[in-house]
Amino acid sequence: MNSTTAVPFFALLGLSFVPSSQTSGLGQSNLLISDIECVDVRQLKSYTPLSDKIVRLTTAKEVYLMTLSSSCFNLSYYSYMSYTPINGHLCRDKSEIRTRSGHSCTVKSFEIKKDTP
């Protein structure tokens, strides 16, 4: 009998996810930490759309994965987005991004990719 294993989307990007309940004392690297409310846009160095729903945001100290509430048409095709900061921040459930083709999408969540010893 052949069995297939589903590969998580983040694994395809070279990232891994370990639930916080499993990280105590393991010394895991490349953890994704969620429950981030906002990201300070003044700290952003670059962004890279990984798909029409996920954008990697890079600062000098952190790498964030921003997930949108729905697929934002042509985001990855044009690799372009614009946004209006709210008090200098992008915030989940409040901020919207707009693609070059004019589609708007709400930010659903942020996760930080953390390297730990």
MOPAC internal coordinates of N, CA, C and O (Angstrom, degrees):
PM7 1SCF
backbone

  N    0.0000 0     0.00 0     0.00 0    0    0    0
  C    1.4378 1     0.00 0     0.00 0    1    0    0
  C    1.5347 1   108.25 1     0.00 0    2    1    0
  O    1.2310 1   120.44 1   -52.92 1    3    2    1
  N    1.3097 1   116.76 1   127.08 1    3    2    1
  C    1.4592 1   121.48 1   177.43 1    5    3    2
  C    1.5155 1   109.42 1   -89.40 1    6    5    3
  O    1.2310 1   121.42 1   -42.18 1    7    6    5
  N    1.3129 1   114.90 1   137.82 1    7    6    5
  C    1.4606 1   118.42 1   175.01 1    9    7    6
  C    1.5194 1   108.13 1  -120.43 1   10    9    7
  O    1.2310 1   121.21 1   -36.02 1   11   10    9
  N    1.3045 1   115.29 1   143.98 1   11   10    9
  C    1.4581 1   119.74 1   178.36 1   13   11   10
  C    1.5120 1   108.70 1  -111.56 1   14   13   11
  O    1.2310 1   121.47 1   -31.60 1   15   14   13
  N    1.3094 1   114.80 1   148.40 1   15   14   13
  C    1.4495 1   120.59 1   179.09 1   17   15   14
  C    1.5069 1   108.84 1  -114.61 1   18   17   15
  O    1.2310 1   120.89 1   -53.41 1   19   18   17
  N    1.3006 1   115.90 1   126.59 1   19   18   17
  C    1.4595 1   120.45 1   177.63 1   21   19   18
  C    1.5225 1   108.75 1   -72.96 1   22   21   19
  O    1.2310 1   120.57 1   -44.75 1   23   22   21
  N    1.3139 1   116.52 1   135.25 1   23   22   21
  C    1.4540 1   121.64 1   179.01 1   25   23   22
  C    1.5238 1   108.00 1  -100.81 1   26   25   23
  O    1.2310 1   120.12 1   -57.79 1   27   26   25
  N    1.3462 1   117.38 1   122.21 1   27   26   25
  C    1.4631 1   119.60 1   178.87 1   29   27   26
  C    1.5228 1   110.73 1   -61.21 1   30   29   27
  O    1.2310 1   120.99 1   -31.56 1   31   30   29
  N    1.3300 1   115.72 1   148.44 1   31   30   29
  C    1.4564 1   121.28 1  -178.86 1   33   31   30
  C    1.5201 1   111.99 1   -55.31 1   34   33   31
  O    1.2310 1   120.06 1   136.61 1   35   34   33
  N    1.3568 1   117.48 1   -43.39 1   35   34   33
  C    1.4569 1   120.14 1  -177.98 1   37   35   34
  C    1.5255 1   112.00 1   -64.90 1   38   37   35
  O    1.2310 1   119.80 1   152.23 1   39   38   37
  N    1.3423 1   117.98 1   -27.77 1   39   38   37
  C    1.4581 1   120.22 1   177.34 1   41   39   38
  C    1.5261 1   110.49 1   -66.99 1   42   41   39
  O    1.2310 1   120.36 1   147.33 1   43   42   41
  N    1.3182 1   116.92 1   -32.67 1   43   42   41
  C    1.4603 1   120.40 1   177.03 1   45   43   42
  C    1.5201 1   111.46 1   -66.30 1   46   45   43
  O    1.2310 1   120.37 1   156.33 1   47   46   45
  N    1.3243 1   116.90 1   -23.67 1   47   46   45
  C    1.4595 1   122.02 1   179.42 1   49   47   46
  C    1.5257 1   111.82 1   -90.40 1   50   49   47
  O    1.2310 1   120.16 1  -178.09 1   51   50   49
  N    1.3370 1   117.30 1     1.91 1   51   50   49
  C    1.4503 1   120.95 1  -178.86 1   53   51   50
  C    1.5161 1   113.18 1    83.45 1   54   53   51
  O    1.2310 1   120.06 1  -164.34 1   55   54   53
  N    1.3414 1   117.49 1    15.66 1   55   54   53
  C    1.4526 1   122.02 1   179.66 1   57   55   54
  C    1.5148 1   108.77 1  -111.34 1   58   57   55
  O    1.2310 1   120.71 1   -17.04 1   59   58   57
  N    1.3003 1   116.24 1   162.96 1   59   58   57
  C    1.4546 1   119.41 1   176.30 1   61   59   58
  C    1.5151 1   109.52 1  -131.80 1   62   61   59
  O    1.2310 1   120.96 1   -22.27 1   63   62   61
  N    1.3068 1   115.77 1   157.73 1   63   62   61
  C    1.4594 1   121.27 1   177.88 1   65   63   62
  C    1.5150 1   108.05 1  -126.09 1   66   65   63
  O    1.2310 1   120.80 1   -52.98 1   67   66   65
  N    1.3027 1   116.07 1   127.02 1   67   66   65
  C    1.4563 1   121.44 1   175.53 1   69   67   66
  C    1.5185 1   106.73 1  -125.00 1   70   69   67
  O    1.2310 1   119.85 1   -60.56 1   71   70   69
  N    1.3292 1   117.90 1   119.44 1   71   70   69
  C    1.4596 1   119.36 1   179.19 1   73   71   70
  C    1.5218 1   110.43 1   -56.96 1   74   73   71
  O    1.2310 1   120.38 1   -35.00 1   75   74   73
  N    1.3358 1   116.89 1   145.00 1   75   74   73
  C    1.4617 1   121.07 1  -176.20 1   77   75   74
  C    1.5183 1   111.98 1   -58.27 1   78   77   75
  O    1.2310 1   119.54 1   152.45 1   79   78   77
  N    1.3200 1   118.47 1   -27.55 1   79   78   77
  C    1.4619 1   121.00 1   179.55 1   81   79   78
  C    1.5216 1   112.18 1   -68.22 1   82   81   79
  O    1.2310 1   120.28 1   163.03 1   83   82   81
  N    1.3383 1   117.06 1   -16.97 1   83   82   81
  C    1.4598 1   120.78 1  -178.27 1   85   83   82
  C    1.5239 1   113.15 1  -106.04 1   86   85   83
  O    1.2310 1   119.46 1  -176.81 1   87   86   85
  N    1.3176 1   118.64 1     3.19 1   87   86   85
  C    1.4569 1   120.00 1  -173.44 1   89   87   86
  C    1.5153 1   113.95 1   -97.13 1   90   89   87
  O    1.2310 1   119.67 1   167.79 1   91   90   89
  N    1.2923 1   118.23 1   -12.21 1   91   90   89
  C    1.4529 1   120.53 1  -176.26 1   93   91   90
  C    1.5169 1   111.02 1   -61.97 1   94   93   91
  O    1.2310 1   120.98 1   -65.95 1   95   94   93
  N    1.3317 1   115.74 1   114.05 1   95   94   93
  C    1.4600 1   121.43 1   175.60 1   97   95   94
  C    1.5086 1   115.51 1    76.31 1   98   97   95
  O    1.2310 1   119.03 1  -173.76 1   99   98   97
  N    1.3191 1   119.46 1     6.24 1   99   98   97
  C    1.4564 1   120.21 1  -177.27 1  101   99   98
  C    1.5203 1   113.38 1   -89.00 1  102  101   99
  O    1.2310 1   119.77 1   160.18 1  103  102  101
  N    1.3289 1   118.04 1   -19.82 1  103  102  101
  C    1.4573 1   120.29 1  -178.14 1  105  103  102
  C    1.5202 1   112.16 1    65.03 1  106  105  103
  O    1.2310 1   119.79 1  -145.64 1  107  106  105
  N    1.3170 1   118.01 1    34.36 1  107  106  105
  C    1.4544 1   122.24 1  -179.60 1  109  107  106
  C    1.5240 1   110.38 1   -71.18 1  110  109  107
  O    1.2310 1   120.39 1   -27.31 1  111  110  109
  N    1.3227 1   116.85 1   152.69 1  111  110  109
  C    1.4539 1   120.08 1   174.35 1  113  111  110
  C    1.5265 1   109.26 1  -115.61 1  114  113  111
  O    1.2310 1   121.16 1   -12.28 1  115  114  113
  N    1.3231 1   115.40 1   167.72 1  115  114  113
  C    1.4659 1   121.95 1   178.19 1  117  115  114
  C    1.5205 1   113.02 1    60.21 1  118  117  115
  O    1.2310 1   120.14 1  -138.55 1  119  118  117
  N    1.3168 1   117.35 1    41.45 1  119  118  117
  C    1.4600 1   121.31 1   177.90 1  121  119  118
  C    1.5138 1   109.75 1   -76.75 1  122  121  119
  O    1.2310 1   121.02 1   -31.83 1  123  122  121
  N    1.3058 1   115.65 1   148.17 1  123  122  121
  C    1.4614 1   120.94 1   173.52 1  125  123  122
  C    1.5131 1   107.50 1  -106.24 1  126  125  123
  O    1.2310 1   120.85 1   -57.59 1  127  126  125
  N    1.3268 1   115.99 1   122.41 1  127  126  125
  C    1.4506 1   121.42 1  -178.77 1  129  127  126
  C    1.5226 1   107.60 1  -108.77 1  130  129  127
  O    1.2310 1   120.59 1   -55.92 1  131  130  129
  N    1.3210 1   116.48 1   124.08 1  131  130  129
  C    1.4652 1   120.04 1  -176.70 1  133  131  130
  C    1.5195 1   110.81 1  -106.92 1  134  133  131
  O    1.2310 1   120.06 1    14.12 1  135  134  133
  N    1.3025 1   117.49 1  -165.88 1  135  134  133
  C    1.4668 1   125.57 1  -177.75 1  137  135  134
  C    1.5250 1   112.53 1    69.48 1  138  137  135
  O    1.2310 1   120.01 1  -146.77 1  139  138  137
  N    1.3143 1   117.59 1    33.23 1  139  138  137
  C    1.4541 1   121.96 1   175.15 1  141  139  138
  C    1.5234 1   107.04 1   -92.01 1  142  141  139
  O    1.2310 1   120.42 1   -53.00 1  143  142  141
  N    1.3189 1   116.81 1   127.00 1  143  142  141
  C    1.4640 1   121.63 1  -179.32 1  145  143  142
  C    1.5221 1   111.94 1   -76.36 1  146  145  143
  O    1.2310 1   120.45 1   129.44 1  147  146  145
  N    1.3484 1   116.74 1   -50.56 1  147  146  145
  C    1.4602 1   121.44 1  -172.67 1  149  147  146
  C    1.5253 1   111.13 1  -142.67 1  150  149  147
  O    1.2310 1   121.41 1   -21.26 1  151  150  149
  N    1.3245 1   114.91 1   158.74 1  151  150  149
  C    1.4588 1   122.65 1   175.09 1  153  151  150
  C    1.5288 1   107.11 1  -123.16 1  154  153  151
  O    1.2310 1   120.51 1   -48.34 1  155  154  153
  N    1.3192 1   116.64 1   131.66 1  155  154  153
  C    1.4629 1   122.90 1   178.95 1  157  155  154
  C    1.5287 1   108.77 1   -74.03 1  158  157  155
  O    1.2310 1   119.83 1   -67.55 1  159  158  157
  N    1.3272 1   117.92 1   112.45 1  159  158  157
  C    1.4697 1   121.02 1  -175.52 1  161  159  158
  C    1.5211 1   112.33 1   -70.33 1  162  161  159
  O    1.2310 1   120.02 1   161.35 1  163  162  161
  N    1.3217 1   117.56 1   -18.65 1  163  162  161
  C    1.4698 1   119.69 1   177.50 1  165  163  162
  C    1.5163 1   111.54 1   -68.73 1  166  165  163
  O    1.2310 1   120.56 1   161.36 1  167  166  165
  N    1.3377 1   116.53 1   -18.64 1  167  166  165
  C    1.4592 1   121.26 1   179.79 1  169  167  166
  C    1.5315 1   112.86 1   -91.65 1  170  169  167
  O    1.2310 1   120.17 1   170.61 1  171  170  169
  N    1.3380 1   117.28 1    -9.39 1  171  170  169
  C    1.4630 1   120.47 1  -176.79 1  173  171  170
  C    1.5290 1   111.61 1   -68.80 1  174  173  171
  O    1.2310 1   121.35 1   -47.78 1  175  174  173
  N    1.3351 1   115.02 1   132.22 1  175  174  173
  C    1.4600 1   121.48 1   175.76 1  177  175  174
  C    1.5284 1   110.71 1  -100.64 1  178  177  175
  O    1.2310 1   120.84 1   143.83 1  179  178  177
  N    1.3408 1   116.00 1   -36.17 1  179  178  177
  C    1.4658 1   120.32 1  -179.59 1  181  179  178
  C    1.5248 1   109.74 1  -162.46 1  182  181  179
  O    1.2310 1   121.63 1   -13.29 1  183  182  181
  N    1.3226 1   114.50 1   166.71 1  183  182  181
  C    1.4615 1   120.87 1   171.99 1  185  183  182
  C    1.5169 1   108.30 1  -139.85 1  186  185  183
  O    1.2310 1   121.34 1   -29.33 1  187  186  185
  N    1.3390 1   115.05 1   150.67 1  187  186  185
  C    1.4550 1   121.35 1   178.65 1  189  187  186
  C    1.5193 1   108.82 1  -138.80 1  190  189  187
  O    1.2310 1   119.65 1   -66.21 1  191  190  189
  N    1.3317 1   118.27 1   113.79 1  191  190  189
  C    1.4671 1   119.37 1   173.91 1  193  191  190
  C    1.5339 1   109.51 1   -67.08 1  194  193  191
  O    1.2310 1   120.33 1   -58.41 1  195  194  193
  N    1.3146 1   116.97 1   121.59 1  195  194  193
  C    1.4657 1   121.63 1   178.65 1  197  195  194
  C    1.5199 1   111.12 1   -90.83 1  198  197  195
  O    1.2310 1   121.27 1   157.90 1  199  198  197
  N    1.3222 1   115.18 1   -22.10 1  199  198  197
  C    1.4670 1   122.43 1   176.20 1  201  199  198
  C    1.5232 1   105.65 1  -161.53 1  202  201  199
  O    1.2310 1   120.41 1     8.36 1  203  202  201
  N    1.3246 1   116.82 1  -171.64 1  203  202  201
  C    1.4607 1   119.63 1   177.09 1  205  203  202
  C    1.5313 1   111.34 1   -79.94 1  206  205  203
  O    1.2310 1   120.36 1  -178.60 1  207  206  205
  N    1.3305 1   116.92 1     1.40 1  207  206  205
  C    1.4646 1   120.54 1  -178.32 1  209  207  206
  C    1.5292 1   113.64 1  -128.01 1  210  209  207
  O    1.2310 1   119.46 1   165.72 1  211  210  209
  N    1.3313 1   118.63 1   -14.28 1  211  210  209
  C    1.4640 1   121.85 1  -176.79 1  213  211  210
  C    1.5184 1   110.29 1  -129.22 1  214  213  211
  O    1.2310 1   121.14 1   -47.84 1  215  214  213
  N    1.3462 1   115.42 1   132.16 1  215  214  213
  C    1.4659 1   121.86 1   179.45 1  217  215  214
  C    1.5270 1   108.43 1  -126.34 1  218  217  215
  O    1.2310 1   120.76 1   -48.61 1  219  218  217
  N    1.3390 1   116.15 1   131.39 1  219  218  217
  C    1.4650 1   120.59 1   173.93 1  221  219  218
  C    1.5226 1   107.84 1   -88.15 1  222  221  219
  O    1.2310 1   120.57 1   -55.40 1  223  222  221
  N    1.3469 1   116.52 1   124.60 1  223  222  221
  C    1.4581 1   123.00 1   177.05 1  225  223  222
  C    1.5241 1   107.20 1  -109.12 1  226  225  223
  O    1.2310 1   120.18 1   -50.87 1  227  226  225
  N    1.3303 1   117.26 1   129.13 1  227  226  225
  C    1.4566 1   121.19 1  -176.97 1  229  227  226
  C    1.5182 1   110.62 1  -116.10 1  230  229  227
  O    1.2310 1   120.71 1   -49.37 1  231  230  229
  N    1.3267 1   116.26 1   130.63 1  231  230  229
  C    1.4559 1   122.81 1   171.81 1  233  231  230
  C    1.5270 1   107.06 1  -116.97 1  234  233  231
  O    1.2310 1   120.25 1     0.88 1  235  234  233
  N    1.3190 1   117.13 1  -179.12 1  235  234  233
  C    1.4555 1   120.09 1   178.87 1  237  235  234
  C    1.5262 1   111.65 1   -65.69 1  238  237  235
  O    1.2310 1   120.22 1   152.20 1  239  238  237
  N    1.3387 1   117.19 1   -27.80 1  239  238  237
  C    1.4647 1   120.38 1  -175.32 1  241  239  238
  C    1.5245 1   115.30 1  -114.20 1  242  241  239
  O    1.2310 1   119.79 1   158.10 1  243  242  241
  N    1.3196 1   118.01 1   -21.90 1  243  242  241
  C    1.4645 1   121.27 1  -172.44 1  245  243  242
  C    1.5279 1   111.61 1  -132.54 1  246  245  243
  O    1.2310 1   121.65 1   -23.46 1  247  246  245
  N    1.3254 1   114.45 1   156.54 1  247  246  245
  C    1.4614 1   121.83 1   168.87 1  249  247  246
  C    1.5235 1   106.33 1  -121.60 1  250  249  247
  O    1.2310 1   120.73 1   -60.05 1  251  250  249
  N    1.3236 1   116.21 1   119.95 1  251  250  249
  C    1.4618 1   122.39 1  -179.33 1  253  251  250
  C    1.5235 1   109.56 1  -105.76 1  254  253  251
  O    1.2310 1   120.83 1   -33.69 1  255  254  253
  N    1.3166 1   116.02 1   146.31 1  255  254  253
  C    1.4523 1   121.79 1   168.15 1  257  255  254
  C    1.5199 1   106.24 1  -110.02 1  258  257  255
  O    1.2310 1   120.89 1   -64.51 1  259  258  257
  N    1.3298 1   115.91 1   115.49 1  259  258  257
  C    1.4599 1   122.25 1   179.96 1  261  259  258
  C    1.5280 1   107.92 1   -99.10 1  262  261  259
  O    1.2310 1   120.86 1   -58.28 1  263  262  261
  N    1.3187 1   115.96 1   121.72 1  263  262  261
  C    1.4610 1   121.24 1   178.53 1  265  263  262
  C    1.5163 1   108.18 1  -103.29 1  266  265  263
  O    1.2310 1   120.84 1   -44.54 1  267  266  265
  N    1.3111 1   116.00 1   135.46 1  267  266  265
  C    1.4604 1   122.06 1   179.20 1  269  267  266
  C    1.5204 1   109.66 1   -94.23 1  270  269  267
  O    1.2310 1   120.45 1   -24.04 1  271  270  269
  N    1.3338 1   116.74 1   155.96 1  271  270  269
  C    1.4611 1   120.79 1  -176.47 1  273  271  270
  C    1.5223 1   112.90 1   -68.17 1  274  273  271
  O    1.2310 1   120.62 1   155.72 1  275  274  273
  N    1.3211 1   116.43 1   -24.28 1  275  274  273
  C    1.4644 1   120.69 1   176.87 1  277  275  274
  C    1.5244 1   108.37 1  -149.15 1  278  277  275
  O    1.2310 1   121.10 1   -12.87 1  279  278  277
  N    1.2997 1   115.50 1   167.13 1  279  278  277
  C    1.4597 1   119.77 1   178.12 1  281  279  278
  C    1.5271 1   109.16 1   -65.27 1  282  281  279
  O    1.2310 1   120.57 1   -50.67 1  283  282  281
  N    1.3175 1   116.52 1   129.33 1  283  282  281
  C    1.4602 1   122.01 1  -176.62 1  285  283  282
  C    1.5385 1   108.24 1  -102.90 1  286  285  283
  O    1.2310 1   121.16 1   -78.14 1  287  286  285
  N    1.3164 1   115.38 1   101.86 1  287  286  285
  C    1.4586 1   123.25 1  -172.50 1  289  287  286
  C    1.5330 1   112.61 1   -48.65 1  290  289  287
  O    1.2310 1   120.63 1   -51.47 1  291  290  289
  N    1.3265 1   116.39 1   128.53 1  291  290  289
  C    1.4644 1   126.06 1   175.70 1  293  291  290
  C    1.5262 1   115.46 1    70.20 1  294  293  291
  O    1.2310 1   119.53 1  -169.33 1  295  294  293
  N    1.3208 1   118.50 1    10.67 1  295  294  293
  C    1.4616 1   120.58 1   177.94 1  297  295  294
  C    1.5277 1   110.91 1   -61.47 1  298  297  295
  O    1.2310 1   120.08 1   129.04 1  299  298  297
  N    1.3154 1   117.46 1   -50.96 1  299  298  297
  C    1.4704 1   119.71 1  -178.74 1  301  299  298
  C    1.5248 1   111.57 1   -74.83 1  302  301  299
  O    1.2310 1   119.84 1   151.97 1  303  302  301
  N    1.3145 1   117.91 1   -28.03 1  303  302  301
  C    1.4675 1   120.79 1   179.92 1  305  303  302
  C    1.5328 1   110.83 1   -64.04 1  306  305  303
  O    1.2310 1   120.71 1   131.22 1  307  306  305
  N    1.3258 1   116.25 1   -48.78 1  307  306  305
  C    1.4600 1   120.24 1  -179.04 1  309  307  306
  C    1.5295 1   113.05 1   -87.34 1  310  309  307
  O    1.2310 1   120.25 1   163.94 1  311  310  309
  N    1.3433 1   117.13 1   -16.06 1  311  310  309
  C    1.4746 1   122.30 1  -176.21 1  313  311  310
  C    1.5216 1   111.22 1    51.74 1  314  313  311
  O    1.2310 1   121.19 1  -137.67 1  315  314  313
  N    1.3170 1   115.34 1    42.33 1  315  314  313
  C    1.4600 1   121.30 1  -177.36 1  317  315  314
  C    1.5196 1   109.30 1  -142.26 1  318  317  315
  O    1.2310 1   121.40 1   -39.25 1  319  318  317
  N    1.3324 1   114.93 1   140.75 1  319  318  317
  C    1.4587 1   120.62 1   172.10 1  321  319  318
  C    1.5230 1   108.00 1  -149.82 1  322  321  319
  O    1.2310 1   121.18 1   -25.05 1  323  322  321
  N    1.3132 1   115.35 1   154.95 1  323  322  321
  C    1.4597 1   120.87 1   172.72 1  325  323  322
  C    1.5220 1   107.34 1  -128.46 1  326  325  323
  O    1.2310 1   120.92 1   -19.33 1  327  326  325
  N    1.3129 1   115.84 1   160.67 1  327  326  325
  C    1.4568 1   120.98 1  -179.08 1  329  327  326
  C    1.5232 1   108.44 1  -157.45 1  330  329  327
  O    1.2310 1   121.08 1   -20.44 1  331  330  329
  N    1.3144 1   115.54 1   159.56 1  331  330  329
  C    1.4509 1   121.98 1   174.06 1  333  331  330
  C    1.5242 1   107.03 1  -113.26 1  334  333  331
  O    1.2310 1   120.02 1   -66.82 1  335  334  333
  N    1.3307 1   117.57 1   113.18 1  335  334  333
  C    1.4702 1   119.81 1  -178.41 1  337  335  334
  C    1.5264 1   111.68 1   -63.17 1  338  337  335
  O    1.2310 1   120.84 1   -31.95 1  339  338  337
  N    1.3064 1   115.99 1   148.05 1  339  338  337
  C    1.4578 1   123.31 1   173.13 1  341  339  338
  C    1.5225 1   105.97 1  -104.08 1  342  341  339
  O    1.2310 1   120.52 1   -73.57 1  343  342  341
  N    1.3335 1   116.61 1   106.43 1  343  342  341
  C    1.4666 1   121.51 1  -175.85 1  345  343  342
  C    1.5296 1   111.24 1    52.60 1  346  345  343
  O    1.2310 1   120.44 1  -139.90 1  347  346  345
  N    1.3322 1   116.76 1    40.10 1  347  346  345
  C    1.4628 1   121.57 1   177.30 1  349  347  346
  C    1.5144 1   115.17 1    80.59 1  350  349  347
  O    1.2310 1   120.08 1  -166.75 1  351  350  349
  N    1.3389 1   117.46 1    13.25 1  351  350  349
  C    1.4609 1   120.71 1  -175.99 1  353  351  350
  C    1.5305 1   112.23 1  -132.23 1  354  353  351
  O    1.2310 1   121.19 1   -25.47 1  355  354  353
  N    1.3147 1   115.32 1   154.53 1  355  354  353
  C    1.4628 1   123.08 1   163.43 1  357  355  354
  C    1.5192 1   105.04 1   -99.63 1  358  357  355
  O    1.2310 1   119.74 1   -52.89 1  359  358  357
  N    1.3187 1   118.10 1   127.11 1  359  358  357
  C    1.4602 1   121.46 1  -175.79 1  361  359  358
  C    1.5247 1   111.11 1  -125.04 1  362  361  359
  O    1.2310 1   121.37 1   -37.56 1  363  362  361
  N    1.3256 1   114.98 1   142.44 1  363  362  361
  C    1.4672 1   119.19 1   178.62 1  365  363  362
  C    1.5157 1   110.05 1   -66.83 1  366  365  363
  O    1.2310 1   121.35 1   -34.11 1  367  366  365
  N    1.3158 1   115.01 1   145.89 1  367  366  365
  C    1.4669 1   124.48 1   178.94 1  369  367  366
  C    1.5286 1   114.16 1    64.19 1  370  369  367
  O    1.2310 1   119.22 1  -177.15 1  371  370  369
  N    1.3437 1   119.09 1     2.85 1  371  370  369
  C    1.4614 1   122.04 1   179.16 1  373  371  370
  C    1.5205 1   112.34 1  -126.28 1  374  373  371
  O    1.2310 1   120.54 1   137.89 1  375  374  373
  N    1.3211 1   116.58 1   -42.11 1  375  374  373
  C    1.4618 1   121.01 1  -175.31 1  377  375  374
  C    1.5160 1   111.45 1   -84.20 1  378  377  375
  O    1.2310 1   121.59 1   -30.43 1  379  378  377
  N    1.3309 1   114.56 1   149.57 1  379  378  377
  C    1.4636 1   121.47 1   174.99 1  381  379  378
  C    1.5154 1   108.97 1  -123.37 1  382  381  379
  O    1.2310 1   121.52 1   -32.75 1  383  382  381
  N    1.3222 1   114.69 1   147.25 1  383  382  381
  C    1.4511 1   120.00 1   170.36 1  385  383  382
  C    1.5196 1   107.56 1  -111.20 1  386  385  383
  O    1.2310 1   120.72 1   -23.72 1  387  386  385
  N    1.3179 1   116.23 1   156.28 1  387  386  385
  C    1.4647 1   121.34 1   179.65 1  389  387  386
  C    1.5190 1   107.60 1  -127.01 1  390  389  387
  O    1.2310 1   120.89 1   -45.62 1  391  390  389
  N    1.3282 1   115.90 1   134.38 1  391  390  389
  C    1.4634 1   120.79 1   178.76 1  393  391  390
  C    1.5251 1   109.73 1   -85.67 1  394  393  391
  O    1.2310 1   121.23 1   -12.01 1  395  394  393
  N    1.3173 1   115.26 1   167.99 1  395  394  393
  C    1.4661 1   120.31 1   178.11 1  397  395  394
  C    1.5262 1   111.36 1   -61.04 1  398  397  395
  O    1.2310 1   120.47 1   150.48 1  399  398  397
  N    1.3433 1   116.70 1   -29.52 1  399  398  397
  C    1.4600 1   119.85 1   179.92 1  401  399  398
  C    1.5330 1   112.16 1   -81.89 1  402  401  399
  O    1.2310 1   120.01 1   179.72 1  403  402  401
  N    1.3535 1   117.59 1    -0.28 1  403  402  401
  C    1.4579 1   120.85 1   174.18 1  405  403  402
  C    1.5089 1   116.04 1    97.85 1  406  405  403
  O    1.2310 1   119.49 1   179.53 1  407  406  405
  N    1.3178 1   118.58 1    -0.47 1  407  406  405
  C    1.4644 1   120.87 1   179.48 1  409  407  406
  C    1.5215 1   110.68 1   -79.08 1  410  409  407
  O    1.2310 1   120.69 1   -38.91 1  411  410  409
  N    1.3382 1   116.30 1   141.09 1  411  410  409
  C    1.4627 1   122.14 1   177.59 1  413  411  410
  C    1.5119 1   110.18 1  -109.72 1  414  413  411
  O    1.2310 1   120.99 1   -36.41 1  415  414  413
  N    1.3326 1   115.71 1   143.59 1  415  414  413
  C    1.4575 1   121.73 1   178.00 1  417  415  414
  C    1.5197 1   109.38 1  -141.62 1  418  417  415
  O    1.2310 1   120.74 1   -39.71 1  419  418  417
  N    1.3204 1   116.18 1   140.29 1  419  418  417
  C    1.4553 1   122.32 1   179.87 1  421  419  418
  C    1.5238 1   110.50 1   -85.47 1  422  421  419
  O    1.2310 1   121.09 1   -38.65 1  423  422  421
  N    1.3380 1   115.52 1   141.35 1  423  422  421
  C    1.4634 1   121.04 1   176.22 1  425  423  422
  C    1.5222 1   108.14 1   -72.51 1  426  425  423
  O    1.2310 1   120.72 1   -54.67 1  427  426  425
  N    1.3227 1   116.24 1   125.33 1  427  426  425
  C    1.4648 1   121.27 1  -178.98 1  429  427  426
  C    1.5313 1   111.41 1   -93.03 1  430  429  427
  O    1.2310 1   120.10 1   135.58 1  431  430  429
  N    1.3346 1   117.42 1   -44.42 1  431  430  429
  C    1.4722 1   119.50 1  -176.31 1  433  431  430
  C    1.5209 1   110.60 1  -160.87 1  434  433  431
  O    1.2310 1   121.90 1   -15.35 1  435  434  433
  N    1.3272 1   113.96 1   164.65 1  435  434  433
  C    1.4551 1   123.20 1   172.68 1  437  435  434
  C    1.5133 1   108.52 1  -126.94 1  438  437  435
  O    1.2310 1   120.86 1   -34.05 1  439  438  437
  N    1.3064 1   115.96 1   145.95 1  439  438  437
  C    1.4481 1   122.22 1   171.21 1  441  439  438
  C    1.5190 1   107.09 1  -133.83 1  442  441  439
  O    1.2310 1   120.56 1   -34.70 1  443  442  441
  N    1.3251 1   116.53 1   145.30 1  443  442  441
  C    1.4607 1   121.08 1   177.46 1  445  443  442
  C    1.5171 1   108.01 1  -104.33 1  446  445  443
  O    1.2310 1   121.26 1   -49.22 1  447  446  445
  N    1.3159 1   115.19 1   130.78 1  447  446  445
  C    1.4610 1   119.56 1   172.41 1  449  447  446
  C    1.5165 1   106.40 1   -85.50 1  450  449  447
  O    1.2310 1   120.40 1   -63.70 1  451  450  449
  N    1.3260 1   116.85 1   116.30 1  451  450  449
  C    1.4586 1   122.74 1  -177.04 1  453  451  450
  C    1.5131 1   110.14 1  -113.57 1  454  453  451
  O    1.2310 1   120.46 1   -46.03 1  455  454  453
  N    1.3188 1   116.72 1   133.97 1  455  454  453
  C    1.4612 1   121.62 1   169.67 1  457  455  454
  C    1.5094 1   106.98 1   -97.78 1  458  457  455
  O    1.2310 1   120.62 1   -53.02 1  459  458  457
  N    1.3111 1   116.42 1   126.98 1  459  458  457
  C    1.4576 1   120.89 1   178.67 1  461  459  458
  C    1.5131 1   109.33 1  -118.99 1  462  461  459
  O    1.2310 1   119.92 1   -24.42 1  463  462  461
  N    1.3321 1   117.77 1   155.58 1  463  462  461
  C    1.4683 1   120.07 1  -179.53 1  465  463  462
  C    1.5010 1   112.57 1   -67.62 1  466  465  463
  O    1.2310 1   120.10 1   180.00 1  467  466  465

